[in-house]
């Protein structure tokens, strides 16, 4: 296994250098700010030898590592098929640190892509079941845009639930942003026309029912009408099979990313991992607090591995550090 660090001004540039140097099979182990604070440093690994050349049973360190990874996956109730693939990937990495072994396995099995900025020509729409945290997530994204000096408007379609519009209005007032209301997909185009041309738009939708085909068809129409980038907001802690089926339904409607919420209220992550895997949705962001100031945390393989291993917390995952993991 070869380890190499790459420094660049932006993450996409660093990733390009990784692929150019190590190829498409490189495993991303960590990403963090560069030492001078002006860019990003990505650490990647590439196997030097086939898996068959390694006698796993002869190395007790590797066996202990896989035992720890296996125990963590069992604790989270990861479904058998996904668990088996992750353990196979971890064994193939010949890693002697559970964090990096699991991070490498996760990087091979899942996609990790941050949430894009809401552009004037490409609104960001948050979809998902009732109570998933879409409105709070929308407010966090609006706050992120404001902190970055970007003009943004909050478009709410969530006037159905009790207090939904009042909550959105309170967030918009606190953030000093424009609030626009759209009753349904038919009114969404007119609502977006009210957003100034130089503003991005975050669209907060009413909670959907993945078991209702008509409801899902209406959601698909809303995504198409807005020409939006749709992200599924899903709370952690749900049943793995239910979360997988829900994610597939929303992906069929047009959701292309996954945001995981309520990490502060649950201990097991089989639900969101099964959702991401079943619907082929990139893991984009996570939230462990209903407080707007807490923001969202980008998800990467090391951050997710930290959450899965004993004692993992989102605060730890927010700033992964490079560790020596291979012998």
C-alpha positions in Angstrom: 0.0 0.0 0.0 1.4 3.4 -1.0 0.4 6.6 0.8 0.7 10.0 -0.7 -0.6 13.4 0.2 -1.6 16.1 -2.3 -2.0 19.8 -1.6 -4.1 22.2 -3.8 -6.0 25.4 -3.5 -9.4 23.6 -3.9 -10.7 20.1 -3.2 -11.6 19.3 -6.8 -8.0 20.2 -7.9 -6.5 18.0 -5.2 -8.8 15.1 -6.2 -7.7 15.6 -9.8 -4.0 15.3 -8.8 -4.8 12.2 -6.8 -6.4 10.5 -9.9 -3.7 11.8 -12.3 -0.9 10.4 -10.0 -2.4 7.2 -8.5 -5.2 6.5 -10.9 -8.9 5.7 -10.6 -8.3 2.9 -8.0 -6.9 5.3 -5.4 -8.6 5.3 -2.0 -9.2 8.7 -0.3 -8.2 8.4 3.3 -8.5 11.9 4.6 -9.0 15.5 3.7 -8.1 18.5 5.8 -7.0 22.2 5.4 -3.4 22.6 4.2 -0.8 23.6 6.8 -0.8 27.3 5.6 -4.6 27.4 5.7 -4.9 28.5 2.1 -6.0 25.2 0.5 -6.7 21.6 1.2 -4.6 18.5 1.7 -5.9 15.1 0.6 -4.2 11.8 1.6 -4.8 8.8 -0.7 -3.6 5.2 -0.9 -3.0 2.7 -3.7 -2.3 -1.0 -3.3 1.1 -2.2 -4.5 0.2 -5.9 -4.6 -2.8 -8.1 -5.3 -4.9 -9.1 -2.3 -3.9 -12.8 -2.8 -0.3 -12.0 -1.9 -1.3 -11.1 1.7 -1.7 -13.9 4.3 -4.3 -12.3 6.5 -4.3 -15.0 9.1 -0.6 -14.6 9.7 -0.9 -11.0 10.8 -2.7 -10.6 14.1 -2.8 -6.8 13.8 -4.9 -7.1 10.6 -7.1 -9.7 12.3 -7.7 -7.4 15.3 -8.4 -4.5 12.9 -11.1 -6.5 11.1 -12.6 -7.6 14.3 -13.0 -4.0 15.5 -14.5 -3.0 12.1 -16.9 -6.1 12.2 -18.0 -5.2 15.7 -18.8 -1.7 14.8 -20.8 -2.7 11.7 -22.7 -5.2 13.9 -23.5 -2.6 16.5 -25.0 -0.4 13.8 -27.1 -3.3 12.5 -25.6 -2.9 9.0 -27.4 -5.4 6.6 -25.6 -8.6 5.9 -24.8 -7.9 2.3 -23.5 -4.4 2.8 -21.6 -5.6 5.9 -19.9 -8.4 3.9 -18.8 -6.0 1.2 -17.4 -3.5 3.6 -15.4 -6.2 5.5 -14.1 -7.6 2.2 -12.9 -4.2 1.2 -11.4 -3.5 4.5 -9.5 -6.8 4.4 -8.2 -6.0 0.9 -6.7 -2.8 2.1 -4.3 -4.6 4.5 -4.9 -1.8 7.1 -3.7 -2.0 10.7 -5.8 0.9 12.0 -9.6 0.4 12.2 -10.4 4.0 11.3 -8.4 3.9 8.0 -9.5 0.3 7.2 -13.2 1.3 7.6 -12.6 4.6 5.8 -11.1 2.9 2.8 -13.9 0.4 2.7 -16.5 3.1 2.8 -14.8 5.1 0.1 -15.0 2.0 -2.1 -18.6 1.4 -1.5 -20.2 4.9 -1.2 -20.0 8.2 -3.0 -19.2 11.4 -1.1 -20.2 14.7 -2.7 -20.8 18.0 -0.9 -24.0 20.0 -1.4 -23.6 22.5 -4.2 -24.3 26.2 -3.8 -27.8 27.3 -4.8 -27.3 29.1 -8.0 -29.9 31.5 -9.6 -30.3 29.1 -12.5 -30.2 25.9 -10.3 -32.2 26.1 -7.0 -31.4 23.5 -4.3 -34.6 21.7 -3.3 -34.9 19.7 0.0 -37.2 16.7 -0.1 -38.0 13.9 2.3 -40.5 12.5 4.8 -42.3 14.6 7.4 -40.2 15.5 10.4 -36.9 14.8 8.7 -35.6 18.3 9.4 -35.9 19.9 5.9 -36.9 23.4 7.2 -34.0 23.5 9.6 -31.6 22.2 7.0 -32.9 24.9 4.6 -32.2 27.5 7.2 -28.7 26.1 7.8 -28.0 26.3 4.0 -29.3 29.9 3.9 -27.0 30.8 6.8 -24.1 29.2 5.0 -24.8 31.2 1.9 -25.0 34.4 4.0 -21.8 33.8 5.8 -20.1 33.3 2.4 -21.4 36.6 1.2 -23.9 35.0 -1.2 -27.4 36.4 -1.8 -30.0 33.7 -1.2 -33.8 33.4 -0.8 -35.8 30.8 1.0 -38.8 29.4 -1.0 -41.2 27.4 1.2 -43.8 24.9 -0.1 -44.3 23.7 3.5 -47.5 25.6 4.4 -49.5 22.4 5.1 -48.2 21.4 8.5 -49.2 23.4 11.6 -46.7 26.3 12.0 -44.7 25.4 8.9 -45.0 28.8 7.3 -44.4 30.6 10.6 -41.2 28.6 11.2 -39.9 29.4 7.7 -40.8 33.1 8.2 -39.0 33.2 11.6 -35.8 31.7 10.0 -36.0 34.1 7.1 -36.4 37.1 9.4 -33.5 36.0 11.6 -31.2 35.5 8.7 -32.3 38.7 6.9 -33.3 36.9 3.7 -36.2 37.0 1.3 -39.0 34.5 1.9 -41.2 33.4 -1.0 -44.2 31.0 -0.7 -45.4 28.5 -3.3 -48.5 26.4 -2.6 -47.7 23.6 -5.0 -45.6 22.7 -8.0 -47.9 24.7 -10.3 -47.2 27.8 -8.3 -43.5 27.1 -8.0 -42.4 28.7 -11.3 -44.2 32.0 -10.4 -42.7 31.9 -6.9 -39.1 31.4 -8.2 -39.8 34.3 -10.6 -40.1 36.5 -7.5 -36.5 35.7 -6.5 -34.1 38.3 -7.7 -31.9 37.3 -10.6 -28.7 37.5 -8.6 -30.0 35.3 -5.7 -29.7 31.6 -5.2 -32.8 29.8 -4.0 -33.2 27.1 -1.3 -36.6 25.3 -1.7 -38.2 23.8 1.4 -40.9 21.2 0.5 -43.7 19.7 2.4 -43.1 16.2 3.9 -43.8 13.5 1.3 -45.1 10.0 1.5 -42.9 7.5 -0.4 -45.7 5.0 -0.4 -48.1 7.3 -2.2 -47.4 7.1 -6.0 -49.5 10.3 -6.6 -47.6 12.2 -4.0 -44.3 11.1 -5.5 -45.5 12.1 -8.9 -46.3 15.6 -7.7 -42.9 15.9 -6.1 -41.2 14.8 -9.4 -43.2 17.5 -11.2 -42.1 20.1 -8.6 -38.4 19.2 -9.1 -38.8 19.4 -12.9 -40.7 22.7 -12.7 -38.0 24.3 -10.6 -35.1 22.7 -12.6 -33.8 22.0 -9.1 -30.9 20.0 -7.6 -32.9 17.9 -5.2 -31.4 16.5 -2.0 -33.1 13.9 0.1 -33.2 14.8 3.8 -33.4 11.7 5.9 -33.2 11.3 9.7 -30.8 8.7 11.1 -32.0 5.8 13.2 -34.7 4.4 10.9 -35.2 0.8 9.9 -32.6 -0.1 7.2 -35.1 -1.7 4.8 -37.6 1.2 5.2 -34.9 3.8 4.7 -33.7 2.0 1.6 -37.1 1.8 0.0 -37.8 5.5 0.9 -34.5 6.6 -0.7 -35.2 4.6 -3.9 -38.7 6.3 -4.2 -37.2 9.8 -3.8 -34.3 9.0 -6.2 -36.9 7.9 -8.7 -38.5 11.3 -8.3 -35.2 13.1 -9.0 -33.3 13.3 -5.6 -29.6 13.1 -6.3 -27.9 13.6 -2.9 -28.5 12.5 0.7 -28.4 14.7 3.8 -28.5 12.8 7.1 -30.1 14.6 10.2 -30.7 13.9 13.9 -27.3 12.3 14.5 -27.6 13.7 18.0 -30.7 11.6 18.7 -29.6 8.2 17.4 -26.7 5.8 17.9 -27.1 3.5 14.9 -26.6 4.4 11.2 -27.9 1.4 9.3 -30.8 3.4 8.0 -29.0 6.2 6.2 -26.2 3.9 5.0 -28.7 1.5 3.5 -30.5 4.4 1.9 -27.4 5.7 0.3 -26.3 2.3 -0.9 -29.7 1.2 -2.2 -30.5 4.4 -4.1 -26.9 5.2 -5.2 -27.2 8.6 -3.5 -23.9 10.4 -2.6 -23.6 11.2 1.1 -23.4 15.0 1.1 -23.9 16.4 4.6 -24.9 15.6 8.1 -26.5 17.4 11.0 -26.2 16.7 14.8 -28.1 19.7 16.1 -31.4 21.5 15.5 -29.6 24.8 16.1 -29.0 26.9 13.0 -25.6 28.1 14.2 -24.4 24.5 14.4 -24.6 24.3 10.6 -24.1 21.2 8.5 -21.0 19.0 8.3 -19.6 17.7 5.1 -19.3 13.9 5.0 -16.2 12.1 3.8 -15.0 8.5 4.3 -12.9 9.3 7.4 -15.7 11.4 9.0 -18.2 8.6 8.4 -15.7 5.9 9.8 -15.3 8.0 12.9 -19.1 8.0 13.4 -19.3 4.3 13.0 -16.5 3.3 15.3 -17.0 3.3 19.1 -17.2 6.8 20.6 -17.7 8.5 17.3 -19.3 11.9 17.2 -20.0 14.4 14.4 -17.8 17.0 16.2 -14.9 14.6 15.8 -15.8 13.8 12.2 -15.9 17.5 11.2 -12.1 17.8 11.3 -10.5 14.4 10.4 -6.8 14.2 10.9 -4.3 12.2 9.0 -3.1 9.1 10.8 -0.4 6.5 10.0 -2.4 3.4 9.3 -0.4 1.0 7.2 2.6 -1.1 7.8 
